[in-house]
Amino acid sequence: MTDVNKEHISIKVKTQYLADHPAGRDEKYAFVYFISITNNGPHSVQLLNRYWLITDGNGKTTEVSGAGVVGEQPHIKPGQTHHYNSGAILDTPVGSMQGFYEMQRPDSSLFQAPIPLFSLAVPTLVN
């Protein structure tokens, strides 16, 4: 977690349940998540890779990793925010996600920007 403070990267997440998604016909639950990555530091960074740990309500975990986000490896200048959205399909109506982005500094060194744990939940099931 110290990398977030040291590197001045802020990650915010909003989620939404997709009630009308076709996955619902297969007794699965589809969610979209909206990510904002803000560079509050003095130097540009580039997002190279992502890692996700997705956990459903039964404790089943799935790991997802790969280059960039939605096909991009954005450069984020000081003071700028990169926005994107993607999705996850769970076998249960509740679950969670967490992970990190592998970022590159101008000197080509790498660091991890942790993505804080967030919930995925069908709104009618959660008070």
GROMACS elastic network, one bead per residue, 0.5 to 0.9 nm:
[ bonds ]
;  ai    aj funct       b0    kb
    1     4     6  0.57561   500
    1     5     6  0.74543   500
    1   112     6  0.88222   500
    1   113     6  0.76996   500
    1   114     6  0.62681   500
    2     5     6  0.54428   500
    2     6     6  0.60589   500
    2     7     6  0.83408   500
    2   113     6  0.88998   500
    2   114     6  0.89893   500
    3     7     6  0.55520   500
    3     8     6  0.78197   500
    3     9     6  0.81668   500
    3   111     6  0.70696   500
    3   112     6  0.65009   500
    3   113     6  0.60290   500
    3   114     6  0.75834   500
    4     7     6  0.53497   500
    4     8     6  0.55452   500
    4     9     6  0.52786   500
    4    10     6  0.68619   500
    4    11     6  0.88078   500
    4   112     6  0.80010   500
    4   113     6  0.55047   500
    4   114     6  0.66712   500
    5     8     6  0.50306   500
    5     9     6  0.70406   500
    5    10     6  0.84732   500
    6     9     6  0.82404   500
    6    41     6  0.86182   500
    7    39     6  0.81986   500
    7    40     6  0.79957   500
    7    41     6  0.62345   500
    7    42     6  0.89692   500
    7   111     6  0.83333   500
    7   113     6  0.79259   500
    8    38     6  0.82054   500
    8    39     6  0.61501   500
    8    42     6  0.85279   500
    9    37     6  0.68474   500
    9    38     6  0.56910   500
    9    40     6  0.59138   500
    9    41     6  0.70521   500
    9   113     6  0.67158   500
    9   114     6  0.89896   500
   10    36     6  0.78938   500
   10    37     6  0.57049   500
   10    38     6  0.50214   500
   10    39     6  0.65928   500
   10    40     6  0.72287   500
   10    81     6  0.89834   500
   10   113     6  0.83782   500
   10   115     6  0.88992   500
   11    35     6  0.69972   500
   11    36     6  0.56798   500
   11    38     6  0.64607   500
   11   113     6  0.82926   500
   11   114     6  0.81008   500
   11   115     6  0.63523   500
   11   116     6  0.77238   500
   12    34     6  0.81660   500
   12    35     6  0.58110   500
   12    36     6  0.51637   500
   12    37     6  0.66590   500
   12    38     6  0.84679   500
   12   115     6  0.81769   500
   12   116     6  0.83144   500
   13    33     6  0.66226   500
   13    34     6  0.55922   500
   13    36     6  0.65623   500
   13   115     6  0.86734   500
   13   116     6  0.85671   500
   13   118     6  0.74431   500
   14    32     6  0.84766   500
   14    33     6  0.56489   500
   14    34     6  0.51202   500
   14    35     6  0.67796   500
   14    36     6  0.88491   500
   14   118     6  0.85307   500
   15    31     6  0.68647   500
   15    32     6  0.57368   500
   15    34     6  0.61893   500
   15    35     6  0.88936   500
   15   118     6  0.85231   500
   15   119     6  0.78720   500
   15   120     6  0.66769   500
   15   121     6  0.85730   500
   16    30     6  0.87565   500
   16    31     6  0.55980   500
   16    32     6  0.53404   500
   16    33     6  0.64100   500
   16    34     6  0.84429   500
   16   120     6  0.76768   500
   16   121     6  0.81582   500
   16   122     6  0.83013   500
   16   123     6  0.86612   500
   17    20     6  0.89816   500
   17    29     6  0.76388   500
   17    30     6  0.61680   500
   17    32     6  0.65170   500
   17    33     6  0.88953   500
   17   120     6  0.75208   500
   17   121     6  0.68738   500
   17   122     6  0.57870   500
   17   123     6  0.73487   500
   18    21     6  0.54709   500
   18    24     6  0.86921   500
   18    29     6  0.75581   500
   18    30     6  0.53934   500
   18    31     6  0.54217   500
   18    32     6  0.70041   500
   18   122     6  0.86257   500
   19    22     6  0.87261   500
   19    24     6  0.71281   500
   19    29     6  0.77273   500
   19    30     6  0.73081   500
   19    31     6  0.85328   500
   19   122     6  0.82982   500
   20    23     6  0.83932   500
   20    24     6  0.70893   500
   20    30     6  0.87424   500
   21    24     6  0.58776   500
   21    25     6  0.81418   500
   21    29     6  0.80624   500
   21    30     6  0.63601   500
   21    31     6  0.87715   500
   22    25     6  0.56965   500
   22    26     6  0.76484   500
   22    28     6  0.88724   500
   22    30     6  0.84490   500
   23    26     6  0.53871   500
   23    27     6  0.68699   500
   23    28     6  0.53509   500
   23    29     6  0.63740   500
   23    30     6  0.63764   500
   23    89     6  0.74765   500
   24    27     6  0.50490   500
   24    29     6  0.56780   500
   24    30     6  0.71376   500
   25    28     6  0.71985   500
   26    29     6  0.86803   500
   27    91     6  0.71227   500
   27    92     6  0.83566   500
   28    89     6  0.65733   500
   28    90     6  0.57409   500
   28    92     6  0.66100   500
   28    93     6  0.77446   500
   29    88     6  0.83187   500
   29    89     6  0.54467   500
   29    90     6  0.51116   500
   29    91     6  0.62353   500
   29    92     6  0.64410   500
   29    93     6  0.58409   500
   29    94     6  0.84190   500
   29   121     6  0.88831   500
   29   122     6  0.79934   500
   30    87     6  0.72070   500
   30    88     6  0.59277   500
   30    90     6  0.64395   500
   30    91     6  0.89998   500
   30    93     6  0.87369   500
   31    86     6  0.85519   500
   31    87     6  0.54976   500
   31    88     6  0.53643   500
   31    89     6  0.62221   500
   31    90     6  0.81025   500
   31   120     6  0.69080   500
   31   121     6  0.82323   500
   31   122     6  0.86728   500
   32    85     6  0.68383   500
   32    86     6  0.56663   500
   32    88     6  0.64531   500
   32    89     6  0.87977   500
   32   120     6  0.88737   500
   33    84     6  0.85448   500
   33    85     6  0.55322   500
   33    86     6  0.56353   500
   33    87     6  0.58021   500
   33    88     6  0.79623   500
   33   120     6  0.86755   500
   34    83     6  0.73326   500
   34    84     6  0.60020   500
   34    86     6  0.68196   500
   34    87     6  0.86703   500
   35    82     6  0.80417   500
   35    83     6  0.56289   500
   35    84     6  0.54739   500
   35    85     6  0.59052   500
   35    86     6  0.83509   500
   36    81     6  0.63103   500
   36    82     6  0.57334   500
   36    84     6  0.68850   500
   36    85     6  0.88357   500
   37    76     6  0.83901   500
   37    80     6  0.83484   500
   37    81     6  0.53278   500
   37    82     6  0.51805   500
   37    83     6  0.65136   500
   37    84     6  0.88462   500
   38    41     6  0.89299   500
   38    76     6  0.76724   500
   38    77     6  0.88933   500
   38    78     6  0.82473   500
   38    79     6  0.68689   500
   38    80     6  0.58174   500
   38    82     6  0.64789   500
   38    83     6  0.87853   500
   39    42     6  0.82329   500
   39    43     6  0.82665   500
   39    44     6  0.75733   500
   39    45     6  0.76521   500
   39    76     6  0.63699   500
   39    77     6  0.65761   500
   39    78     6  0.52834   500
   39    79     6  0.55096   500
   39    80     6  0.57909   500
   39    81     6  0.63791   500
   39    82     6  0.86125   500
   40    43     6  0.87166   500
   40    77     6  0.88207   500
   40    78     6  0.58482   500
   40    79     6  0.53582   500
   40    80     6  0.77000   500
   40    81     6  0.89284   500
   41    44     6  0.77449   500
   41    45     6  0.89896   500
   41    77     6  0.85960   500
   41    78     6  0.56374   500
   41    79     6  0.73191   500
   42    77     6  0.84113   500
   42    78     6  0.55507   500
   42    79     6  0.82570   500
   43    76     6  0.88380   500
   43    77     6  0.66829   500
   43    78     6  0.56819   500
   43   105     6  0.74395   500
   43   106     6  0.70958   500
   44    75     6  0.67491   500
   44    76     6  0.55628   500
   44    78     6  0.55789   500
   44   104     6  0.87562   500
   44   105     6  0.68432   500
   44   106     6  0.65661   500
   45    74     6  0.83893   500
   45    75     6  0.56664   500
   45    76     6  0.53567   500
   45    77     6  0.65370   500
   45    78     6  0.81929   500
   45   103     6  0.63320   500
   45   104     6  0.55078   500
   45   105     6  0.50392   500
   45   106     6  0.65656   500
   46    73     6  0.65754   500
   46    74     6  0.56246   500
   46    76     6  0.60203   500
   46    77     6  0.86182   500
   46   102     6  0.85307   500
   46   103     6  0.54167   500
   46   104     6  0.51174   500
   46   105     6  0.68904   500
   46   106     6  0.83496   500
   47    50     6  0.80350   500
   47    67     6  0.86968   500
   47    68     6  0.62262   500
   47    69     6  0.80933   500
   47    72     6  0.84198   500
   47    73     6  0.52312   500
   47    74     6  0.55957   500
   47    75     6  0.65240   500
   47    76     6  0.78067   500
   47   101     6  0.65808   500
   47   102     6  0.60955   500
   47   104     6  0.65224   500
   48    66     6  0.86532   500
   48    67     6  0.58675   500
   48    68     6  0.50448   500
   48    69     6  0.83329   500
   48    72     6  0.84956   500
   48    73     6  0.53564   500
   48    74     6  0.77539   500
   48   101     6  0.73922   500
   48   102     6  0.56564   500
   48   103     6  0.55926   500
   48   104     6  0.68658   500
   49    65     6  0.72034   500
   49    66     6  0.55285   500
   49    69     6  0.72890   500
   49    73     6  0.76020   500
   49   100     6  0.85332   500
   49   101     6  0.57547   500
   49   103     6  0.71967   500
   50    64     6  0.78936   500
   50    65     6  0.53994   500
   50    66     6  0.56749   500
   50    67     6  0.63902   500
   50    68     6  0.61040   500
   50    69     6  0.68436   500
   50    99     6  0.75824   500
   50   100     6  0.59903   500
   50   102     6  0.60958   500
   50   103     6  0.89853   500
   51    63     6  0.72450   500
   51    64     6  0.56796   500
   51    66     6  0.68965   500
   51    98     6  0.83150   500
   51    99     6  0.52747   500
   51   100     6  0.54054   500
   51   101     6  0.63903   500
   51   102     6  0.80956   500
   52    62     6  0.79836   500
   52    63     6  0.56182   500
   52    64     6  0.50132   500
   52    65     6  0.62836   500
   52    97     6  0.66554   500
   52    98     6  0.57213   500
   52   100     6  0.68316   500
   52   101     6  0.88682   500
   52   115     6  0.85829   500
   53    61     6  0.66467   500
   53    62     6  0.58607   500
   53    64     6  0.66254   500
   53    65     6  0.89160   500
   53    96     6  0.82718   500
   53    97     6  0.56660   500
   53    98     6  0.54434   500
   53    99     6  0.57551   500
   54    60     6  0.81549   500
   54    61     6  0.54508   500
   54    62     6  0.50960   500
   54    63     6  0.62950   500
   54    64     6  0.79255   500
   54    88     6  0.84261   500
   54    90     6  0.87112   500
   54    95     6  0.74209   500
   54    96     6  0.58810   500
   54    98     6  0.67740   500
   54    99     6  0.85755   500
   55    58     6  0.78758   500
   55    59     6  0.57200   500
   55    60     6  0.55274   500
   55    62     6  0.65065   500
   55    63     6  0.89057   500
   55    90     6  0.83828   500
   55    94     6  0.88760   500
   55    95     6  0.54211   500
   55    96     6  0.52574   500
   55    97     6  0.63037   500
   55    98     6  0.88189   500
   56    59     6  0.53958   500
   56    60     6  0.54632   500
   56    61     6  0.66013   500
   56    62     6  0.86322   500
   56    90     6  0.61270   500
   56    91     6  0.67685   500
   56    92     6  0.59446   500
   56    93     6  0.80197   500
   56    94     6  0.62276   500
   56    96     6  0.64696   500
   56    97     6  0.87880   500
   56   120     6  0.87126   500
   57    60     6  0.73842   500
   57    90     6  0.85447   500
   57    91     6  0.80482   500
   57    92     6  0.55507   500
   57    93     6  0.71103   500
   57    94     6  0.51986   500
   57    96     6  0.81151   500
   58    61     6  0.88827   500
   58    91     6  0.85982   500
   58    92     6  0.72606   500
   58    94     6  0.88892   500
   58    95     6  0.83032   500
   59    95     6  0.82472   500
   66    69     6  0.81347   500
   67    70     6  0.88711   500
   67    71     6  0.74862   500
   67    72     6  0.79527   500
   67    73     6  0.73130   500
   68    71     6  0.59066   500
   68    72     6  0.50958   500
   68    74     6  0.75899   500
   68   101     6  0.84385   500
   68   102     6  0.87886   500
   69    72     6  0.52538   500
   69    73     6  0.65136   500
   69    74     6  0.83095   500
   69    84     6  0.78398   500
   69    85     6  0.88567   500
   69    86     6  0.85045   500
   70    73     6  0.86336   500
   70    84     6  0.76961   500
   70    85     6  0.79611   500
   70    86     6  0.71605   500
   74    82     6  0.75512   500
   75    82     6  0.85557   500
   76    79     6  0.82196   500
   76    80     6  0.59554   500
   76    81     6  0.67641   500
   76    82     6  0.66667   500
   77    80     6  0.53790   500
   77    81     6  0.80981   500
   78    81     6  0.86518   500
   88   120     6  0.89483   500
   89    92     6  0.88402   500
   90    93     6  0.70345   500
   90    94     6  0.77516   500
   90    95     6  0.73343   500
   90   120     6  0.88941   500
   91    94     6  0.86354   500
   92    95     6  0.70594   500
   92   121     6  0.88480   500
   93   120     6  0.78166   500
   93   121     6  0.57454   500
   93   122     6  0.55137   500
   93   125     6  0.78423   500
   94   119     6  0.73496   500
   94   120     6  0.54782   500
   94   122     6  0.64660   500
   94   125     6  0.83811   500
   94   126     6  0.88581   500
   95   118     6  0.86574   500
   95   119     6  0.58749   500
   95   120     6  0.50471   500
   95   121     6  0.64150   500
   96   117     6  0.67420   500
   96   118     6  0.55255   500
   96   120     6  0.53509   500
   96   121     6  0.82573   500
   97   115     6  0.86291   500
   97   116     6  0.81809   500
   97   117     6  0.56450   500
   97   118     6  0.55370   500
   97   119     6  0.65303   500
   97   120     6  0.75481   500
   98   114     6  0.79395   500
   98   115     6  0.55423   500
   98   116     6  0.55815   500
   98   118     6  0.64915   500
   99   113     6  0.86312   500
   99   114     6  0.59397   500
   99   116     6  0.70061   500
   99   117     6  0.75728   500
  100   112     6  0.60367   500
  100   113     6  0.53160   500
  100   116     6  0.81916   500
  101   111     6  0.82814   500
  101   112     6  0.55920   500
  101   113     6  0.51391   500
  101   114     6  0.64687   500
  101   115     6  0.72311   500
  102   110     6  0.67060   500
  102   111     6  0.57877   500
  102   113     6  0.64229   500
  102   114     6  0.87751   500
  103   109     6  0.84550   500
  103   110     6  0.55819   500
  103   111     6  0.53800   500
  103   112     6  0.60379   500
  103   113     6  0.69687   500
  104   107     6  0.78932   500
  104   108     6  0.56366   500
  104   109     6  0.56764   500
  104   111     6  0.64603   500
  104   112     6  0.88077   500
  105   108     6  0.52737   500
  105   109     6  0.54598   500
  105   110     6  0.62007   500
  105   111     6  0.77992   500
  106   109     6  0.74352   500
  107   110     6  0.88363   500
  115   118     6  0.85941   500
  121   124     6  0.84875   500
  121   125     6  0.72910   500
  121   126     6  0.70334   500
  122   125     6  0.56924   500
  122   126     6  0.70134   500
  123   126     6  0.54944   500
  123   127     6  0.78626   500
  124   127     6  0.75638   500
